Amino acid sequence: MERAADAIYRRALQLASAYRERNVTSILALLEEAATFDHPDACFELANWRHFGIGAERDDEAAVRLWERASAQGHMEARMNLAIACERGIGTARDTQRAFSLYVACAESGDVSALYEAGRCRYYGIGTEVDRDGAEEHFLRARQSGHAEATCDAAESDGPRRIPRPAFAGPFRAITTRG
């Protein structure tokens, strides 16, 4: 089953790599088929399509369910999108504590953006207690890993420049980053 799902997903990647509007229906059908096998990349990508309304009506609840499935299999980008959805209450009930815990899990797995987001949550007390020392630790690690926004914040030396939440990974992110 895993090989079949992978072959289906690879076909979706092929079609998407030479993206044409006329291919959207075929790509979507392939992603849906691979997702029925819980292929983590297909679930992630299909969730993005659902969130952005590509090929069908926008459906954030379906996107969250798909990000959950991919995240359960260790897909970090899906976990980050799930954290954002929880923090913002998009497609699911707003749950800042869960969002914070997802950011921390992603940060512990090496996601540089998650380091920054966990620091932002600690700095402002989003889903956790205000902890400026803990926040600075996250920001420092993010800067050391080359996170541009954390570097700019340090230059201004007044904490994180924004309280707004991060944006979702866009459609085709998984497709365009695969070689």
CYANA upper distance limits for C-alpha pairs under 8 A (distance plus 0.5 A):
  1 MET  CA      5 ALA  CA      6.66
  1 MET  CA     37 PHE  CA      7.56
  2 GLU  CA      6 ASP  CA      6.61
  2 GLU  CA     37 PHE  CA      7.73
  2 GLU  CA     39 HIS  CA      7.99
  3 ARG  CA      7 ALA  CA      6.61
  4 ALA  CA      8 ILE  CA      6.71
  5 ALA  CA      9 TYR  CA      6.60
  5 ALA  CA     33 GLU  CA      8.13
  5 ALA  CA     34 ALA  CA      5.22
  5 ALA  CA     35 ALA  CA      8.18
  5 ALA  CA     37 PHE  CA      6.55
  5 ALA  CA     39 HIS  CA      6.71
  6 ASP  CA     10 ARG  CA      6.54
  6 ASP  CA     34 ALA  CA      7.68
  6 ASP  CA     39 HIS  CA      7.61
  7 ALA  CA     11 ARG  CA      6.79
  8 ILE  CA     12 ALA  CA      6.97
  8 ILE  CA     30 LEU  CA      6.54
  8 ILE  CA     31 LEU  CA      8.07
  8 ILE  CA     33 GLU  CA      7.82
  8 ILE  CA     34 ALA  CA      6.28
  9 TYR  CA     13 LEU  CA      6.79
  9 TYR  CA     30 LEU  CA      7.06
  9 TYR  CA     31 LEU  CA      6.76
  9 TYR  CA     34 ALA  CA      6.28
  9 TYR  CA     39 HIS  CA      8.43
  9 TYR  CA     41 ASP  CA      8.37
  9 TYR  CA     42 ALA  CA      6.74
 10 ARG  CA     14 GLN  CA      6.71
 11 ARG  CA     15 LEU  CA      6.84
 11 ARG  CA     30 LEU  CA      7.85
 12 ALA  CA     16 ALA  CA      6.55
 12 ALA  CA     26 SER  CA      8.29
 12 ALA  CA     27 ILE  CA      5.56
 12 ALA  CA     28 LEU  CA      8.35
 12 ALA  CA     30 LEU  CA      6.15
 12 ALA  CA     31 LEU  CA      6.93
 13 LEU  CA     17 SER  CA      6.41
 13 LEU  CA     27 ILE  CA      8.48
 13 LEU  CA    175 ILE  CA      6.48
 14 GLN  CA     18 ALA  CA      7.43
 15 LEU  CA     19 TYR  CA      6.69
 15 LEU  CA     23 ASN  CA      7.29
 15 LEU  CA     27 ILE  CA      6.95
 16 ALA  CA     20 ARG  CA      8.13
 16 ALA  CA     23 ASN  CA      8.16
 16 ALA  CA     27 ILE  CA      7.29
 16 ALA  CA    172 PHE  CA      8.35
 16 ALA  CA    175 ILE  CA      7.61
 17 SER  CA    175 ILE  CA      7.84
 17 SER  CA    176 THR  CA      7.76
 19 TYR  CA     23 ASN  CA      7.27
 19 TYR  CA     24 VAL  CA      8.45
 20 ARG  CA     24 VAL  CA      7.62
 23 ASN  CA     27 ILE  CA      6.54
 24 VAL  CA     28 LEU  CA      6.46
 24 VAL  CA     54 ILE  CA      8.33
 24 VAL  CA     55 GLY  CA      6.52
 25 THR  CA     29 ALA  CA      6.64
 25 THR  CA     55 GLY  CA      6.75
 26 SER  CA     30 LEU  CA      6.73
 27 ILE  CA     31 LEU  CA      6.65
 28 LEU  CA     32 GLU  CA      6.58
 28 LEU  CA     46 LEU  CA      7.81
 28 LEU  CA     55 GLY  CA      7.26
 29 ALA  CA     33 GLU  CA      6.66
 30 LEU  CA     34 ALA  CA      6.65
 31 LEU  CA     35 ALA  CA      6.47
 31 LEU  CA     42 ALA  CA      5.83
 31 LEU  CA     43 CYS  CA      7.93
 31 LEU  CA     45 GLU  CA      7.93
 31 LEU  CA     46 LEU  CA      6.45
 32 GLU  CA     36 THR  CA      6.88
 32 GLU  CA     42 ALA  CA      7.96
 32 GLU  CA     43 CYS  CA      8.41
 32 GLU  CA     46 LEU  CA      7.31
 33 GLU  CA     37 PHE  CA      7.78
 34 ALA  CA     38 ASP  CA      7.37
 34 ALA  CA     39 HIS  CA      6.29
 34 ALA  CA     42 ALA  CA      6.41
 34 ALA  CA     43 CYS  CA      8.28
 35 ALA  CA     39 HIS  CA      5.74
 35 ALA  CA     40 PRO  CA      7.90
 35 ALA  CA     42 ALA  CA      5.78
 35 ALA  CA     43 CYS  CA      5.53
 35 ALA  CA     46 LEU  CA      8.12
 38 ASP  CA     42 ALA  CA      8.10
 38 ASP  CA     43 CYS  CA      7.03
 38 ASP  CA     69 ARG  CA      7.45
 38 ASP  CA     70 ALA  CA      7.82
 39 HIS  CA     43 CYS  CA      6.57
 39 HIS  CA     70 ALA  CA      7.97
 40 PRO  CA     44 PHE  CA      6.61
 40 PRO  CA     69 ARG  CA      7.66
 40 PRO  CA     70 ALA  CA      4.88
 40 PRO  CA     71 SER  CA      8.13
 40 PRO  CA     73 GLN  CA      6.97
 40 PRO  CA     75 HIS  CA      6.92
 41 ASP  CA     45 GLU  CA      6.55
 41 ASP  CA     70 ALA  CA      7.51
 41 ASP  CA     75 HIS  CA      7.98
 41 ASP  CA    174 ALA  CA      7.57
 42 ALA  CA     46 LEU  CA      6.34
 43 CYS  CA     47 ALA  CA      6.45
 43 CYS  CA     66 LEU  CA      5.71
 43 CYS  CA     67 TRP  CA      7.11
 43 CYS  CA     69 ARG  CA      7.38
 43 CYS  CA     70 ALA  CA      6.14
 44 PHE  CA     48 ASN  CA      6.90
 44 PHE  CA     66 LEU  CA      6.88
 44 PHE  CA     67 TRP  CA      6.12
 44 PHE  CA     70 ALA  CA      6.35
 44 PHE  CA     75 HIS  CA      8.30
 44 PHE  CA     77 GLU  CA      8.17
 44 PHE  CA     78 ALA  CA      6.10
 44 PHE  CA    174 ALA  CA      8.28
 45 GLU  CA     49 TRP  CA      6.82
 45 GLU  CA    171 PRO  CA      7.29
 45 GLU  CA    172 PHE  CA      7.40
 45 GLU  CA    173 ARG  CA      8.30
 45 GLU  CA    174 ALA  CA      6.91
 45 GLU  CA    175 ILE  CA      8.22
 46 LEU  CA     50 ARG  CA      6.65
 46 LEU  CA     63 ALA  CA      7.92
 46 LEU  CA     66 LEU  CA      7.79
 47 ALA  CA     51 HIS  CA      6.57
 47 ALA  CA     62 ALA  CA      7.40
 47 ALA  CA     63 ALA  CA      4.51
 47 ALA  CA     64 VAL  CA      7.43
 47 ALA  CA     65 ARG  CA      8.38
 47 ALA  CA     66 LEU  CA      5.79
 47 ALA  CA     67 TRP  CA      6.57
 48 ASN  CA     52 PHE  CA      6.58
 48 ASN  CA     63 ALA  CA      7.04
 48 ASN  CA    169 ALA  CA      8.03
 48 ASN  CA    170 GLY  CA      6.99
 48 ASN  CA    171 PRO  CA      5.75
 48 ASN  CA    172 PHE  CA      8.48
 49 TRP  CA     53 GLY  CA      6.21
 49 TRP  CA     54 ILE  CA      5.41
 49 TRP  CA     55 GLY  CA      7.83
 49 TRP  CA     58 ARG  CA      8.43
 49 TRP  CA     63 ALA  CA      8.40
 49 TRP  CA    171 PRO  CA      6.43
 50 ARG  CA     54 ILE  CA      6.94
 50 ARG  CA     56 ALA  CA      7.61
 50 ARG  CA     57 GLU  CA      7.70
 50 ARG  CA     58 ARG  CA      5.77
 50 ARG  CA     59 ASP  CA      5.70
 50 ARG  CA     60 ASP  CA      6.95
 50 ARG  CA     62 ALA  CA      7.21
 50 ARG  CA     63 ALA  CA      5.90
 51 HIS  CA     58 ARG  CA      5.99
 51 HIS  CA     59 ASP  CA      6.22
 51 HIS  CA     60 ASP  CA      5.52
 51 HIS  CA     62 ALA  CA      8.48
 51 HIS  CA     63 ALA  CA      6.04
 52 PHE  CA     58 ARG  CA      6.34
 52 PHE  CA    170 GLY  CA      8.30
 52 PHE  CA    171 PRO  CA      7.65
 53 GLY  CA     57 GLU  CA      5.45
 53 GLY  CA     58 ARG  CA      4.20
 53 GLY  CA     59 ASP  CA      7.39
 54 ILE  CA     58 ARG  CA      7.79
 59 ASP  CA     63 ALA  CA      6.84
 59 ASP  CA     91 GLY  CA      8.14
 60 ASP  CA     64 VAL  CA      6.64
 60 ASP  CA     90 ILE  CA      6.93
 60 ASP  CA     91 GLY  CA      4.83
 60 ASP  CA     92 THR  CA      8.47
 61 GLU  CA     65 ARG  CA      6.87
 61 GLU  CA     90 ILE  CA      8.20
 61 GLU  CA     91 GLY  CA      4.56
 61 GLU  CA     92 THR  CA      6.88
 62 ALA  CA     66 LEU  CA      6.75
 62 ALA  CA     91 GLY  CA      8.03
 63 ALA  CA     67 TRP  CA      6.59
 63 ALA  CA     91 GLY  CA      7.78
 64 VAL  CA     68 GLU  CA      6.52
 64 VAL  CA     82 LEU  CA      6.88
 64 VAL  CA     85 ALA  CA      7.76
 64 VAL  CA     91 GLY  CA      6.51
 64 VAL  CA     92 THR  CA      7.50
 65 ARG  CA     69 ARG  CA      6.89
 66 LEU  CA     70 ALA  CA      6.77
 67 TRP  CA     71 SER  CA      6.30
 67 TRP  CA     78 ALA  CA      5.39
 67 TRP  CA     79 ARG  CA      7.17
 67 TRP  CA     81 ASN  CA      7.53
 67 TRP  CA     82 LEU  CA      6.43
 68 GLU  CA     72 ALA  CA      6.53
 68 GLU  CA     78 ALA  CA      7.81
 68 GLU  CA     79 ARG  CA      7.80
 68 GLU  CA     82 LEU  CA      7.34
 69 ARG  CA     73 GLN  CA      7.27
 70 ALA  CA     74 GLY  CA      7.20
 70 ALA  CA     75 HIS  CA      5.91
 70 ALA  CA     78 ALA  CA      6.50
 70 ALA  CA     79 ARG  CA      8.15
 71 SER  CA     75 HIS  CA      5.27
 71 SER  CA     76 MET  CA      6.99
 71 SER  CA     77 GLU  CA      8.46
 71 SER  CA     78 ALA  CA      5.83
 71 SER  CA     79 ARG  CA      5.36
 71 SER  CA     82 LEU  CA      8.42
 74 GLY  CA     79 ARG  CA      8.26
 75 HIS  CA     79 ARG  CA      6.80
 76 MET  CA     80 MET  CA      6.66
 76 MET  CA    106 CYS  CA      6.76
 76 MET  CA    111 ASP  CA      8.19
 77 GLU  CA     81 ASN  CA      6.75
 77 GLU  CA    169 ALA  CA      7.90
 78 ALA  CA     82 LEU  CA      6.54
 79 ARG  CA     83 ALA  CA      6.64
 79 ARG  CA    102 LEU  CA      7.13
 79 ARG  CA    106 CYS  CA      7.59
 80 MET  CA     84 ILE  CA      6.81
 80 MET  CA    102 LEU  CA      7.51
 80 MET  CA    103 TYR  CA      7.09
 80 MET  CA    106 CYS  CA      7.37
 80 MET  CA    114 ALA  CA      7.72
 81 ASN  CA     85 ALA  CA      6.65
 81 ASN  CA    168 PHE  CA      6.07
 81 ASN  CA    169 ALA  CA      7.22
 82 LEU  CA     86 CYS  CA      6.62
 82 LEU  CA     99 ALA  CA      8.07
 82 LEU  CA    102 LEU  CA      8.29
 83 ALA  CA     87 GLU  CA      6.60
 83 ALA  CA     98 ARG  CA      7.67
 83 ALA  CA     99 ALA  CA      4.77
 83 ALA  CA    100 PHE  CA      7.67
 83 ALA  CA    102 LEU  CA      5.97
 83 ALA  CA    103 TYR  CA      6.78
 84 ILE  CA     88 ARG  CA      6.54
 84 ILE  CA     99 ALA  CA      7.10
 84 ILE  CA    165 ARG  CA      7.62
 84 ILE  CA    166 PRO  CA      7.22
 84 ILE  CA    167 ALA  CA      7.83
 84 ILE  CA    168 PHE  CA      7.39
 85 ALA  CA     89 GLY  CA      6.02
 85 ALA  CA     90 ILE  CA      5.27
 85 ALA  CA     91 GLY  CA      7.20
 85 ALA  CA     92 THR  CA      7.37
 85 ALA  CA     94 ARG  CA      8.17
 85 ALA  CA     99 ALA  CA      8.36
 86 CYS  CA     90 ILE  CA      7.22
 86 CYS  CA     92 THR  CA      6.94
 86 CYS  CA     93 ALA  CA      7.20
 86 CYS  CA     94 ARG  CA      5.62
 86 CYS  CA     95 ASP  CA      5.58
 86 CYS  CA     96 THR  CA      6.78
 86 CYS  CA     98 ARG  CA      7.25
 86 CYS  CA     99 ALA  CA      5.77
 87 GLU  CA     94 ARG  CA      6.23
 87 GLU  CA     95 ASP  CA      6.26
 87 GLU  CA     96 THR  CA      5.25
 87 GLU  CA     98 ARG  CA      8.30
 87 GLU  CA     99 ALA  CA      5.70
 87 GLU  CA    100 PHE  CA      8.35
 87 GLU  CA    165 ARG  CA      8.11
 88 ARG  CA     94 ARG  CA      6.41
 88 ARG  CA     95 ASP  CA      8.49
 88 ARG  CA     96 THR  CA      8.45
 88 ARG  CA    165 ARG  CA      7.85
 89 GLY  CA     93 ALA  CA      5.54
 89 GLY  CA     94 ARG  CA      4.22
 89 GLY  CA     95 ASP  CA      7.46
 90 ILE  CA     94 ARG  CA      7.82
 95 ASP  CA     99 ALA  CA      6.79
 95 ASP  CA    127 GLY  CA      8.10
 96 THR  CA    100 PHE  CA      6.54
 96 THR  CA    126 ILE  CA      6.63
 96 THR  CA    127 GLY  CA      4.76
 97 GLN  CA    101 SER  CA      6.74
 97 GLN  CA    126 ILE  CA      7.90
 97 GLN  CA    127 GLY  CA      4.33
 97 GLN  CA    128 THR  CA      6.86
 98 ARG  CA    102 LEU  CA      6.61
 98 ARG  CA    127 GLY  CA      7.71
 99 ALA  CA    103 TYR  CA      6.68
 99 ALA  CA    127 GLY  CA      7.52
100 PHE  CA    104 VAL  CA      6.70
100 PHE  CA    118 ALA  CA      6.73
100 PHE  CA    121 CYS  CA      7.12
100 PHE  CA    126 ILE  CA      7.72
100 PHE  CA    127 GLY  CA      6.04
100 PHE  CA    128 THR  CA      7.57
101 SER  CA    105 ALA  CA      6.69
102 LEU  CA    106 CYS  CA      6.69
103 TYR  CA    107 ALA  CA      6.54
103 TYR  CA    114 ALA  CA      5.59
103 TYR  CA    115 LEU  CA      7.76
103 TYR  CA    117 GLU  CA      6.96
103 TYR  CA    118 ALA  CA      5.93
104 VAL  CA    108 GLU  CA      6.57
104 VAL  CA    114 ALA  CA      7.30
104 VAL  CA    115 LEU  CA      7.66
104 VAL  CA    118 ALA  CA      6.27
105 ALA  CA    109 SER  CA      6.89
106 CYS  CA    110 GLY  CA      7.03
106 CYS  CA    111 ASP  CA      6.00
106 CYS  CA    114 ALA  CA      6.22
106 CYS  CA    115 LEU  CA      8.26
107 ALA  CA    111 ASP  CA      5.38
107 ALA  CA    112 VAL  CA      6.96
107 ALA  CA    113 SER  CA      8.11
107 ALA  CA    114 ALA  CA      5.28
107 ALA  CA    115 LEU  CA      5.26
107 ALA  CA    118 ALA  CA      7.95
110 GLY  CA    115 LEU  CA      8.46
111 ASP  CA    115 LEU  CA      7.02
112 VAL  CA    116 TYR  CA      7.17
112 VAL  CA    142 ALA  CA      6.14
112 VAL  CA    145 SER  CA      7.10
112 VAL  CA    147 HIS  CA      7.02
113 SER  CA    117 GLU  CA      6.74
113 SER  CA    142 ALA  CA      7.85
113 SER  CA    147 HIS  CA      7.50
114 ALA  CA    118 ALA  CA      6.39
115 LEU  CA    119 GLY  CA      6.71
115 LEU  CA    138 HIS  CA      5.89
115 LEU  CA    139 PHE  CA      7.38
115 LEU  CA    141 ARG  CA      7.62
115 LEU  CA    142 ALA  CA      6.16
116 TYR  CA    120 ARG  CA      6.62
116 TYR  CA    138 HIS  CA      6.65
116 TYR  CA    139 PHE  CA      6.14
116 TYR  CA    142 ALA  CA      6.30
116 TYR  CA    147 HIS  CA      8.27
116 TYR  CA    150 ALA  CA      7.24
117 GLU  CA    121 CYS  CA      6.67
117 GLU  CA    166 PRO  CA      8.17
118 ALA  CA    122 ARG  CA      6.74
118 ALA  CA    135 ALA  CA      7.80
118 ALA  CA    138 HIS  CA      7.37
119 GLY  CA    123 TYR  CA      6.46
119 GLY  CA    134 GLY  CA      7.52
119 GLY  CA    135 ALA  CA      4.52
119 GLY  CA    136 GLU  CA      7.22
119 GLY  CA    137 GLU  CA      8.01
119 GLY  CA    138 HIS  CA      5.43
119 GLY  CA    139 PHE  CA      6.36
120 ARG  CA    124 TYR  CA      6.71
120 ARG  CA    126 ILE  CA      8.35
120 ARG  CA    135 ALA  CA      7.06
120 ARG  CA    160 PRO  CA      7.11
120 ARG  CA    163 ILE  CA      7.81
121 CYS  CA    125 GLY  CA      5.95
121 CYS  CA    126 ILE  CA      4.98
121 CYS  CA    127 GLY  CA      7.22
121 CYS  CA    128 THR  CA      7.47
121 CYS  CA    130 VAL  CA      8.38
121 CYS  CA    135 ALA  CA      8.18
122 ARG  CA    126 ILE  CA      6.98
122 ARG  CA    128 THR  CA      6.83
122 ARG  CA    129 GLU  CA      7.05
122 ARG  CA    130 VAL  CA      5.70
122 ARG  CA    131 ASP  CA      5.64
122 ARG  CA    132 ARG  CA      7.00
122 ARG  CA    134 GLY  CA      7.18
122 ARG  CA    135 ALA  CA      5.61
123 TYR  CA    130 VAL  CA      6.13
123 TYR  CA    131 ASP  CA      6.35
123 TYR  CA    132 ARG  CA      5.61
123 TYR  CA    134 GLY  CA      8.43
123 TYR  CA    135 ALA  CA      5.74
123 TYR  CA    136 GLU  CA      8.45
123 TYR  CA    159 GLY  CA      8.39
123 TYR  CA    160 PRO  CA      8.38
124 TYR  CA    130 VAL  CA      6.31
124 TYR  CA    163 ILE  CA      8.09
125 GLY  CA    129 GLU  CA      5.30
125 GLY  CA    130 VAL  CA      4.58
125 GLY  CA    131 ASP  CA      7.69
126 ILE  CA    130 VAL  CA      8.23
131 ASP  CA    135 ALA  CA      6.56
132 ARG  CA    136 GLU  CA      6.55
133 ASP  CA    137 GLU  CA      6.83
134 GLY  CA    138 HIS  CA      6.98
135 ALA  CA    139 PHE  CA      6.67
136 GLU  CA    140 LEU  CA      6.42
137 GLU  CA    141 ARG  CA      6.81
138 HIS  CA    142 ALA  CA      6.61
139 PHE  CA    143 ARG  CA      6.58
139 PHE  CA    150 ALA  CA      6.36
140 LEU  CA    144 GLN  CA      6.62
140 LEU  CA    150 ALA  CA      8.17
141 ARG  CA    145 SER  CA      6.69
142 ALA  CA    146 GLY  CA      6.90
142 ALA  CA    147 HIS  CA      5.79
142 ALA  CA    150 ALA  CA      6.74
143 ARG  CA    147 HIS  CA      5.67
143 ARG  CA    148 ALA  CA      7.68
143 ARG  CA    150 ALA  CA      5.84
143 ARG  CA    151 THR  CA      5.70
146 GLY  CA    151 THR  CA      7.86
147 HIS  CA    151 THR  CA      6.82
148 ALA  CA    152 CYS  CA      6.76
149 GLU  CA    153 ASP  CA      6.62
150 ALA  CA    154 ALA  CA      6.76
150 ALA  CA    160 PRO  CA      7.75
151 THR  CA    155 ALA  CA      6.92
152 CYS  CA    156 GLU  CA      6.91
153 ASP  CA    157 SER  CA      6.45
153 ASP  CA    158 ASP  CA      7.27
153 ASP  CA    159 GLY  CA      6.50
153 ASP  CA    160 PRO  CA      5.99
153 ASP  CA    161 ARG  CA      6.60
154 ALA  CA    158 ASP  CA      7.86
154 ALA  CA    159 GLY  CA      7.71
169 ALA  CA    173 ARG  CA      7.02
172 PHE  CA    176 THR  CA      6.26
173 ARG  CA    177 THR  CA      6.65
174 ALA  CA    178 ARG  CA      6.94
